[in-house]
Amino acid sequence: MMFRAAILTAVLAATATANDDPPTLCYDYSSLDLNLTENNCNSRTIFRKIRDIFTAERKEKGGKCKGGAKRELMALTGTTNFDAAEDVLDEMCKAQKAIGATQLGSGSLDIGVDLEEYFKGRGFLNTETGNFQQKESEFLKRGADKFITISTDPRINDHYPTTEESYSAGQAVYDTYENDAKTSFFSAPTGRFSQGCETNTAMCCFSRDRQYFDKNGGCTHADCAHENPGDNTDLCWTKGADDEVFPYPGDVTEKDLHCHGISWSGDDESGEDINSMARWNSLFYVSLYDHMYTRGYVESITSDPLIQGEQAMCGCIEDMAPVARADCNQVVGKMNYTATVDVDRIVVEGVPGSFELEFEACEGYEYVEDVGPEDLGEVKLKSSNNDLAAFVFRQYLEGKLNEGKVELIEETLIGYRNPSVNKNDKNREEACQAAFEDRYPGVAYEEKVLEESVEGEDVLARKRKYLR
């Protein structure tokens, strides 16, 4: 409700003018009947339609109308200048979307599995190999004679058939995405997340690809043993027992890793930020739908016995090992609208039941030194999408994250001030080394040789087996 009230207050502020009265209409606009989507509910689209009606009315009825179609729009919005008229229309669209958001119910995430274990990177969804979904065309593309069974059902595949429990969980994830994740605000899925993240930022880091035929990661129908996800980051270091630090330069041990995060407003109770209201929907989308179900990415970085320490696959970013960068997801609201004229005033209304949450790559700003919230709108900033650091920077500039939270985030997301980490692996590796040497002066950024056995197995033999 606070979201709705804030927008409606902005509408009233936009309509407030000096002592002048709004102009009166020259023509009749009662024929206005616009169906609008999220992409075109704005002053530009509505004004174009008003201008079309104005042109037709003038041609049919004649007469003069001082100020033309712009004057008519001012009359239809109760304003005395064109800029204010445009502001009113844009705020009407925002207000209706805010009302739509308040009409969504609350929900909980339940796919019939232990989510505490899942987020830790444990349990059958993480440890098994096999597809959650597939298309027959992917078999045929590789030659029908190569397969005994060609089907959309991964439970009967020749290679790596999916277990019934994995398949059922995958179907539950898909159904949740289609039926619940877009139309209700999820509550925190586990006890750890219900405690809240001090940074208002969470991240998942995946180390294994369990699914083939999805055009993501290294898993194939013929070889899916210990295959890696698509690489988008570098692991800098981890901590083991007694806070012993373990650097990971290069990619001989860490191989390809994939990290993807979310961030939300520090004021979770304002109700003015749909991305904040839907943060647990976003976590579901990142962890279970977009990465596990769609791409097959699973298991924590430290699920690999060659990586020291222990961390969850998904957690608050302050609990995660330092990495160079991460991709990023945000949630926005989408709905349909109508625009009509009632008693000589434009009325914009949301279509009942059309509001939905939509998941998309974050839209952020590339970091610029010494630019703060007071500079937003004054300094030209470069857009940077699908980058968690850039989105955090934008959240900071917009006053949604304070400096303390950003400083904590930067301890894990070490490329926050260095946008070049988005360009290539070399830049990420250099950023990791620089951050390590700054935090641990005098300690060599070199991987430590493991001499002891891992669960009774020779380390070198285990390494050859895991990295084969």
C-alpha positions as CSV (number, residue, x, y, z in Angstrom):
1,M,0.0,0.0,0.0
2,M,2.9,2.4,0.7
3,F,4.1,1.8,-2.9
4,R,0.7,2.8,-4.2
5,A,0.5,5.9,-2.0
6,A,3.9,7.1,-3.0
7,I,3.2,6.9,-6.7
8,L,-0.3,8.6,-6.3
9,T,1.4,11.4,-4.3
10,A,3.8,11.9,-7.2
11,V,0.8,12.1,-9.6
12,L,-0.7,14.8,-7.5
13,A,2.6,16.7,-7.3
14,A,2.9,16.5,-11.1
15,T,-0.5,18.0,-11.6
16,A,0.1,20.8,-9.2
17,T,0.7,24.1,-11.1
18,A,0.9,27.8,-10.4
19,N,-2.2,29.9,-10.0
20,D,-3.1,29.3,-13.7
21,D,-6.1,27.1,-14.5
22,P,-5.8,24.2,-17.0
23,P,-7.0,25.0,-20.5
24,T,-10.4,23.8,-21.7
25,L,-10.8,21.2,-24.5
26,C,-11.4,22.2,-28.1
27,Y,-12.6,18.7,-29.2
28,D,-14.2,15.5,-28.0
29,Y,-11.8,12.7,-27.0
30,S,-14.4,10.2,-25.7
31,S,-13.4,7.8,-28.5
32,L,-10.0,7.2,-26.9
33,D,-9.8,3.5,-26.2
34,L,-6.2,2.2,-25.9
35,N,-5.0,-1.2,-24.9
36,L,-1.5,-0.9,-23.6
37,T,1.3,-3.2,-22.6
38,E,4.1,-2.6,-20.1
39,N,6.3,-1.5,-23.0
40,N,4.0,1.2,-24.3
41,C,2.1,2.5,-21.3
42,N,3.7,5.9,-21.4
43,S,3.1,9.5,-22.3
44,R,4.5,9.2,-25.8
45,T,2.1,6.4,-26.9
46,I,-0.9,8.1,-25.3
47,F,-0.1,11.5,-26.8
48,R,0.3,10.1,-30.3
49,K,-3.2,8.7,-30.1
50,I,-4.5,12.0,-28.7
51,R,-2.8,13.8,-31.6
52,D,-4.4,11.4,-34.1
53,I,-7.9,12.2,-32.7
54,F,-7.1,15.9,-32.6
55,T,-6.1,15.8,-36.3
56,A,-9.3,13.9,-37.3
57,E,-11.6,16.2,-35.2
58,R,-10.0,19.4,-36.6
59,K,-10.4,18.1,-40.1
60,E,-14.1,17.2,-39.6
61,K,-15.2,20.1,-37.4
62,G,-12.8,22.8,-38.4
63,G,-12.1,25.8,-36.2
64,K,-8.9,26.9,-34.4
65,C,-7.4,25.4,-31.3
66,K,-4.6,27.5,-29.9
67,G,-1.7,25.4,-28.8
68,G,-2.8,22.4,-30.8
69,A,-2.7,18.7,-29.6
70,K,-0.2,19.6,-26.8
71,R,-2.8,22.0,-25.3
72,E,-5.4,19.3,-25.5
73,L,-3.2,16.9,-23.6
74,M,-2.8,19.6,-20.9
75,A,-6.6,19.9,-20.6
76,L,-7.0,16.2,-20.5
77,T,-4.5,15.9,-17.6
78,G,-5.5,19.0,-15.7
79,T,-2.1,20.7,-16.1
80,T,-0.8,24.0,-17.5
81,N,2.4,22.8,-19.3
82,F,3.2,20.0,-21.6
83,D,6.0,18.5,-19.5
84,A,3.7,18.2,-16.5
85,A,1.0,16.6,-18.7
86,E,3.6,13.9,-19.8
87,D,4.6,13.4,-16.2
88,V,1.0,12.8,-15.2
89,L,0.5,10.1,-17.8
90,D,3.8,8.3,-16.9
91,E,2.9,8.4,-13.2
92,M,-0.5,7.0,-14.0
93,C,1.1,3.9,-15.5
94,K,3.4,3.5,-12.6
95,A,0.6,3.9,-10.1
96,Q,-1.5,1.2,-11.8
97,K,1.5,-1.1,-11.7
98,A,2.0,-0.4,-8.0
99,I,-1.7,-1.3,-7.4
100,G,-1.3,-4.5,-9.4
101,A,1.7,-5.5,-7.2
102,T,-0.3,-5.0,-4.0
103,Q,-2.9,-7.5,-5.4
104,L,-0.4,-10.4,-5.6
105,G,-0.7,-12.9,-2.8
106,S,2.1,-14.4,-0.7
107,G,3.4,-17.9,-1.3
108,S,6.0,-20.4,-0.2
109,L,8.5,-22.4,-2.2
110,D,7.8,-26.1,-1.9
111,I,9.1,-28.6,-4.5
112,G,9.1,-31.6,-2.2
113,V,12.8,-31.7,-1.4
114,D,15.0,-30.5,1.5
115,L,15.9,-27.0,0.4
116,E,18.4,-26.6,3.2
117,E,20.4,-29.5,1.8
118,Y,19.9,-28.3,-1.7
119,F,21.2,-24.8,-1.1
120,K,24.2,-26.3,0.7
121,G,25.0,-28.2,-2.5
122,R,24.0,-31.6,-1.2
123,G,21.2,-34.1,-1.8
124,F,20.3,-36.0,-4.9
125,L,19.5,-32.9,-7.0
126,N,23.2,-32.0,-6.7
127,T,24.9,-35.4,-6.7
128,E,23.0,-37.2,-9.4
129,T,23.7,-36.9,-13.2
130,G,20.9,-36.7,-15.7
131,N,18.5,-34.4,-17.5
132,F,15.5,-32.5,-16.1
133,Q,14.2,-31.7,-19.6
134,Q,15.1,-32.4,-23.2
135,K,13.9,-32.2,-26.8
136,E,13.8,-35.0,-29.4
137,S,15.4,-32.7,-31.9
138,E,18.6,-32.8,-29.9
139,F,18.9,-36.5,-30.4
140,L,18.0,-36.3,-34.1
141,K,20.6,-33.6,-34.6
142,R,23.3,-36.0,-33.5
143,G,22.0,-38.9,-35.6
144,A,19.0,-41.2,-34.7
145,D,21.1,-44.3,-35.2
146,K,23.2,-43.4,-32.2
147,F,20.4,-43.8,-29.7
148,I,18.2,-46.7,-28.7
149,T,15.6,-44.4,-27.2
150,I,14.6,-41.0,-28.5
151,S,12.2,-39.2,-26.2
152,T,11.3,-36.1,-24.3
153,D,11.3,-38.2,-21.1
154,P,14.8,-38.2,-19.6
155,R,14.0,-41.2,-17.3
156,I,14.5,-43.6,-20.3
157,N,17.6,-42.2,-21.8
158,D,20.4,-44.6,-22.9
159,H,23.0,-42.6,-21.2
160,Y,22.6,-41.1,-17.7
161,P,18.9,-41.9,-17.3
162,T,17.3,-39.5,-14.8
163,T,16.0,-41.0,-11.5
164,E,12.3,-40.7,-10.7
165,E,12.9,-38.4,-7.8
166,S,15.1,-36.0,-9.8
167,Y,12.5,-36.0,-12.6
168,S,9.7,-35.3,-10.2
169,A,11.6,-32.5,-8.5
170,G,12.4,-31.0,-11.9
171,Q,8.7,-31.1,-12.9
172,A,7.8,-29.4,-9.6
173,V,10.4,-26.6,-10.3
174,Y,8.9,-26.1,-13.8
175,D,5.3,-26.0,-12.4
176,T,6.4,-23.6,-9.7
177,Y,7.9,-21.3,-12.3
178,E,4.9,-21.4,-14.6
179,N,2.2,-21.2,-11.9
180,D,3.4,-19.6,-8.7
181,A,6.7,-17.7,-9.1
182,K,5.2,-15.0,-11.3
183,T,2.0,-14.4,-9.4
184,S,2.9,-14.5,-5.7
185,F,5.6,-13.1,-3.5
186,F,7.6,-16.0,-2.0
187,S,8.7,-16.0,1.6
188,A,12.3,-16.9,2.6
189,P,12.8,-20.6,1.6
190,T,15.0,-21.7,4.4
191,G,16.0,-20.7,8.0
192,R,19.3,-19.2,6.9
193,F,17.6,-16.8,4.4
194,S,14.8,-16.0,6.8
195,Q,17.4,-14.6,9.1
196,G,18.2,-12.1,6.4
197,C,21.4,-11.3,4.6
198,E,23.4,-8.5,6.2
199,T,24.4,-7.3,2.7
200,N,20.9,-7.6,1.1
201,T,22.7,-9.7,-1.5
202,A,22.8,-13.4,-2.1
203,M,24.8,-15.5,-4.6
204,C,24.9,-19.0,-6.0
205,C,28.2,-20.5,-7.2
206,F,28.0,-23.8,-9.2
207,S,30.9,-26.2,-9.9
208,R,29.2,-29.0,-11.9
209,D,27.0,-29.5,-14.9
210,R,24.7,-32.6,-14.6
211,Q,22.5,-32.1,-17.8
212,Y,23.2,-32.4,-21.5
213,F,21.4,-31.2,-24.6
214,D,20.8,-27.8,-23.1
215,K,23.6,-25.9,-24.8
216,N,25.1,-24.9,-21.5
217,G,28.2,-26.3,-19.7
218,G,30.4,-29.2,-20.6
219,C,28.1,-32.2,-20.0
220,T,27.4,-34.3,-23.1
221,H,25.2,-37.4,-23.6
222,A,28.4,-39.5,-23.9
223,D,30.5,-37.9,-21.1
224,C,28.9,-36.2,-18.2
225,A,31.3,-37.3,-15.4
226,H,32.6,-34.3,-13.4
227,E,31.8,-31.8,-16.2
228,N,31.8,-28.1,-15.5
229,P,29.3,-25.3,-16.0
230,G,29.9,-22.4,-18.3
231,D,32.7,-20.3,-16.9
232,N,31.9,-16.7,-15.9
233,T,34.2,-16.1,-12.9
234,D,37.4,-17.0,-11.0
235,L,37.6,-18.3,-7.5
236,C,40.2,-16.2,-5.7
237,W,40.7,-18.2,-2.4
238,T,38.9,-20.2,0.2
239,K,39.4,-20.7,4.0
240,G,39.8,-24.0,5.6
241,A,40.0,-25.1,9.3
242,D,41.4,-22.4,11.7
243,D,40.9,-19.8,8.9
244,E,43.8,-21.1,6.9
245,V,43.7,-19.5,3.5
246,F,44.0,-21.4,0.3
247,P,44.7,-19.4,-2.9
248,Y,43.6,-20.7,-6.3
249,P,45.5,-19.0,-9.1
250,G,44.9,-20.3,-12.6
251,D,42.2,-22.9,-13.4
252,V,44.0,-26.2,-13.1
253,T,42.2,-27.1,-9.9
254,E,39.2,-24.8,-9.9
255,K,38.3,-25.4,-13.6
256,D,35.2,-23.6,-14.9
257,L,32.9,-22.1,-12.3
258,H,29.7,-20.2,-12.6
259,C,28.3,-17.6,-10.1
260,H,25.0,-15.7,-10.3
261,G,23.6,-13.3,-7.7
262,I,20.7,-11.1,-6.6
263,S,20.6,-7.9,-4.6
264,W,17.7,-5.9,-3.2
265,S,16.8,-2.7,-1.4
266,G,18.0,-2.2,2.2
267,D,14.5,-1.0,3.1
268,D,12.6,-4.3,2.7
269,E,9.5,-3.0,4.4
270,S,8.9,0.1,2.1
271,G,6.9,-1.9,-0.5
272,E,8.2,0.5,-3.1
273,D,10.6,-1.9,-4.8
274,I,9.2,-4.9,-6.7
275,N,12.7,-6.4,-7.0
276,S,13.0,-6.3,-3.2
277,M,9.5,-7.6,-2.6
278,A,10.3,-10.5,-5.0
279,R,13.8,-11.3,-3.8
280,W,13.0,-14.9,-2.8
281,N,11.2,-15.4,-6.2
282,S,14.5,-14.2,-7.7
283,L,16.5,-16.7,-5.6
284,F,14.2,-19.5,-6.8
285,Y,14.6,-18.5,-10.4
286,V,18.4,-18.3,-10.2
287,S,19.1,-21.4,-8.1
288,L,16.4,-23.9,-9.2
289,Y,14.8,-22.8,-12.5
290,D,17.4,-21.0,-14.6
291,H,20.5,-22.8,-13.5
292,M,19.5,-26.3,-12.2
293,Y,16.4,-27.1,-14.3
294,T,17.3,-25.2,-17.5
295,R,21.1,-25.6,-17.5
296,G,21.8,-28.4,-15.1
297,Y,24.3,-26.4,-12.9
298,V,24.6,-27.8,-9.4
299,E,27.0,-28.4,-6.5
300,S,29.0,-26.0,-4.4
301,I,32.5,-24.9,-5.3
302,T,33.7,-26.8,-2.2
303,S,31.9,-30.0,-3.3
304,D,35.1,-30.7,-5.2
305,P,37.4,-32.3,-2.6
306,L,40.3,-30.5,-4.2
307,I,38.9,-27.2,-3.1
308,Q,39.5,-26.6,0.6
309,G,37.0,-25.3,3.0
310,E,33.2,-25.6,3.0
311,Q,30.6,-23.2,1.8
312,A,27.0,-23.5,0.5
313,M,26.1,-23.5,-3.1
314,C,23.7,-20.6,-2.5
315,G,24.0,-18.2,0.4
316,C,24.3,-14.6,1.6
317,I,27.2,-13.2,-0.3
318,E,29.0,-12.3,3.0
319,D,29.2,-16.1,3.7
320,M,30.7,-17.0,0.3
321,A,34.4,-17.3,-0.8
322,P,35.8,-14.3,-2.7
323,V,35.3,-14.5,-6.5
324,A,36.1,-12.1,-9.3
325,R,32.6,-11.4,-10.5
326,A,29.0,-12.9,-10.9
327,D,26.1,-12.6,-13.3
328,C,22.9,-11.1,-11.9
329,N,19.1,-11.3,-11.9
330,Q,16.4,-8.8,-11.1
331,V,12.6,-8.9,-10.9
332,V,10.3,-6.3,-12.5
333,G,6.6,-6.0,-12.7
334,K,4.7,-6.3,-16.0
335,M,1.0,-5.7,-16.7
336,N,-1.5,-4.6,-19.3
337,Y,-3.4,-1.3,-19.2
338,T,-6.2,0.6,-20.8
339,A,-6.4,4.4,-21.5
340,T,-9.8,6.1,-21.9
341,V,-11.3,9.5,-21.4
342,D,-13.9,10.0,-18.7
343,V,-15.5,13.5,-18.0
344,D,-12.8,15.2,-20.1
345,R,-9.9,13.5,-18.2
346,I,-7.6,10.7,-19.3
347,V,-7.9,7.6,-17.1
348,V,-5.3,4.9,-17.1
349,E,-6.3,1.6,-15.5
350,G,-4.5,-1.7,-15.1
351,V,-6.2,-4.7,-16.6
352,P,-7.4,-6.8,-13.6
353,G,-5.3,-10.0,-13.1
354,S,-2.7,-9.1,-15.7
355,F,0.1,-8.1,-13.3
356,E,3.0,-10.6,-13.3
357,L,6.6,-10.8,-12.1
358,E,9.2,-11.1,-14.7
359,F,12.8,-12.3,-14.3
360,E,15.5,-10.6,-16.3
361,A,19.2,-9.8,-16.3
362,C,20.1,-7.0,-13.9
363,E,20.5,-3.5,-15.3
364,G,23.3,-1.7,-13.6
365,Y,26.0,1.0,-14.0
366,E,29.7,0.4,-14.5
367,Y,31.6,1.5,-11.4
368,V,33.1,5.0,-11.4
369,E,35.5,6.1,-8.6
370,D,34.3,8.9,-6.3
371,V,30.7,8.9,-7.7
372,G,28.0,8.7,-5.0
373,P,24.2,9.0,-4.6
374,E,24.4,12.8,-4.8
375,D,25.9,12.5,-8.3
376,L,23.1,10.4,-9.8
377,G,21.6,12.3,-12.7
378,E,24.6,14.6,-12.8
379,V,27.3,12.3,-14.1
380,K,27.0,10.2,-17.3
381,L,27.2,6.6,-16.4
382,K,27.8,3.6,-18.6
383,S,25.2,0.8,-18.5
384,S,26.4,-2.7,-17.5
385,N,23.9,-5.5,-17.5
386,N,24.0,-9.0,-16.1
387,D,26.8,-8.0,-13.7
388,L,26.2,-8.2,-10.0
389,A,28.8,-5.6,-9.2
390,A,27.2,-3.1,-11.5
391,F,23.8,-3.7,-10.1
392,V,25.1,-3.3,-6.5
393,F,26.7,0.0,-7.6
394,R,23.3,1.2,-9.0
395,Q,21.5,0.1,-5.8
396,Y,24.1,2.2,-3.9
397,L,23.6,5.3,-6.1
398,E,19.8,5.0,-5.8
399,G,20.1,4.9,-2.0
400,K,18.9,1.2,-1.7
401,L,22.2,0.0,-0.3
402,N,24.4,1.9,2.1
403,E,28.2,2.1,2.1
404,G,28.5,-0.5,4.9
405,K,26.6,-3.1,3.0
406,V,28.6,-2.3,-0.2
407,E,31.9,-2.7,1.7
408,L,30.8,-6.2,2.9
409,I,29.8,-7.2,-0.6
410,E,33.1,-6.0,-2.0
411,E,34.9,-8.4,0.4
412,T,33.5,-11.3,-1.6
413,L,32.9,-9.6,-5.0
414,I,36.4,-8.4,-5.4
415,G,35.9,-7.0,-8.9
416,Y,33.4,-4.5,-7.7
417,R,35.6,-1.5,-8.4
418,N,37.2,-3.1,-11.5
419,P,34.8,-3.5,-14.4
420,S,37.5,-5.0,-16.6
421,V,36.9,-8.4,-14.8
422,N,33.9,-8.7,-17.2
423,K,36.2,-8.8,-20.2
424,N,38.3,-11.9,-19.9
425,D,39.7,-14.6,-17.6
426,K,43.1,-12.9,-17.5
427,N,41.7,-9.8,-16.0
428,R,39.8,-11.8,-13.4
429,E,42.9,-13.7,-12.4
430,E,44.9,-10.5,-12.0
431,A,42.1,-9.0,-9.9
432,C,42.0,-12.0,-7.6
433,Q,45.8,-11.8,-7.1
434,A,45.7,-8.1,-6.4
435,A,42.9,-8.5,-3.9
436,F,44.7,-11.5,-2.2
437,E,48.0,-9.6,-1.9
438,D,46.2,-6.6,-0.5
439,R,44.4,-8.6,2.1
440,Y,47.3,-11.0,3.0
441,P,50.5,-9.0,2.5
442,G,53.6,-11.2,2.4
443,V,51.7,-14.4,1.6
444,A,52.4,-15.9,-1.8
445,Y,49.5,-16.2,-4.2
446,E,50.3,-19.8,-4.9
447,E,48.2,-22.9,-4.6
448,K,49.1,-25.1,-1.7
449,V,50.2,-28.7,-2.4
450,L,48.0,-31.2,-0.7
451,E,49.9,-34.1,0.7
452,E,47.3,-35.8,2.8
453,S,44.7,-38.2,1.5
454,V,41.1,-37.2,0.8
455,E,38.8,-39.7,2.5
456,G,41.4,-42.4,2.2
457,E,42.1,-41.8,-1.5
458,D,45.4,-40.7,-2.8
459,V,45.1,-37.0,-3.7
460,L,46.9,-37.3,-7.1
461,A,44.8,-40.2,-8.1
462,R,41.7,-38.3,-7.0
463,K,42.8,-35.3,-9.0
464,R,43.4,-37.4,-12.1
465,K,39.9,-38.9,-11.7
466,Y,38.1,-35.7,-11.0
467,L,39.7,-33.7,-13.8
468,R,39.8,-36.4,-16.5
